[in-house]
Amino acid sequence: MCKKCGKPILVTEISRSSTCNNCGADLHSCINCKFYSPGSHYDCHESVDELVKDKERANFCDSFSVFKGDFDGKGNGSDDKSQAARDAFAALFG
């Protein structure tokens, strides 16, 4: 899903010039990457050498991998594994 508008990403291969079919946002950007983690070193779980200042613009990062989970209403990503873990924990006490 596009982090900017929340619509499904329709392209199968994301290059540096790929944009969202709905809102036109750059897709090869930090906010659409599965390694994006605000608060981590350079806001990334991967070992990157340079800071990407604008997380919403296209970049040349070799570690980019599109985030395949759903984004919650607060702009954070949540994938199926984390939801399953929360559900399992809740079931212990429910």
N, C-alpha and C positions, 0 to 999 in steps of 0.2 A: 504494500500500500504506500502511496505517496505520503510522506510525512507532512507535506505542506497542506494538501487538501483532503487527505484521508480516502481518496478513491483508489481502486485497484490499479496497479501498474500493468499496462497492457503489452509493453515490449518484452521480448524474451531475453535479449542480450542488451545489457546496459553498457554503453560506451561513455566517454567523457562528454560527448555532445548530446546524449539522450535527454529528452525532456518529457514531462508528464503530459499525456494526451488531454487531460482535463484542465490543468491550471498553468501549464507551461514551465513549471519549476524544474530546475536541474535535478536529474535523478542520481548522477554519480557524485553525490555529496555526502558529507559526514552524517547528516541527520537521517539519511536513508540507508546507512550502513549498519550491519549487525554488530560491529565492534564499537559503535558510538556509545560512549558512556560518560556523560557529564560528571565532572569531579575527578575522573581518572587523569593520569598524566597525558596532557594534550587532549583530554576528553576522549581517549581511545584505549581499548583493551589490548590493542596490538602495539608492538614496539615500533613506533614511528619516529623518524629522525627530525622532522620539521613540524612546527605548529601550523595548522591550517586555521587562519584567522576567521574566515567567513565559512561557517559550518553548513550554510545553505546553498553555497555556490559550487559549481562543478570544480573538481580538482584532479590531480594526477596521481593520487594515492594508489600504490600497487596492492595494498591490503584490502581495498574495497570489496565488500561482499554484501549484496543487497539483503536488507532485513526482510524476512518472510513472515513475521508474526503480524499481529494487529497492534495498532496504536490506541492507547486509551485516550480519554477526553482531555487529559492533562498534557498531552504531547509526549508521553513516555511509551516506549515499546513494551509489550508483554507477549510472550510466546506461549505456546500450548504447554510446554514443560512446566513453566512457573505456575500457570493456572492449575494444572493437574496436581502439583505439589501443595498448593493452597487448599484445594478441594479435599485431598487426602488428609491433610492436617485437620481441617474442619470436621471431617467425618469421624476422627478419633474422639471428639468431644460432643458429637451431635447425636 
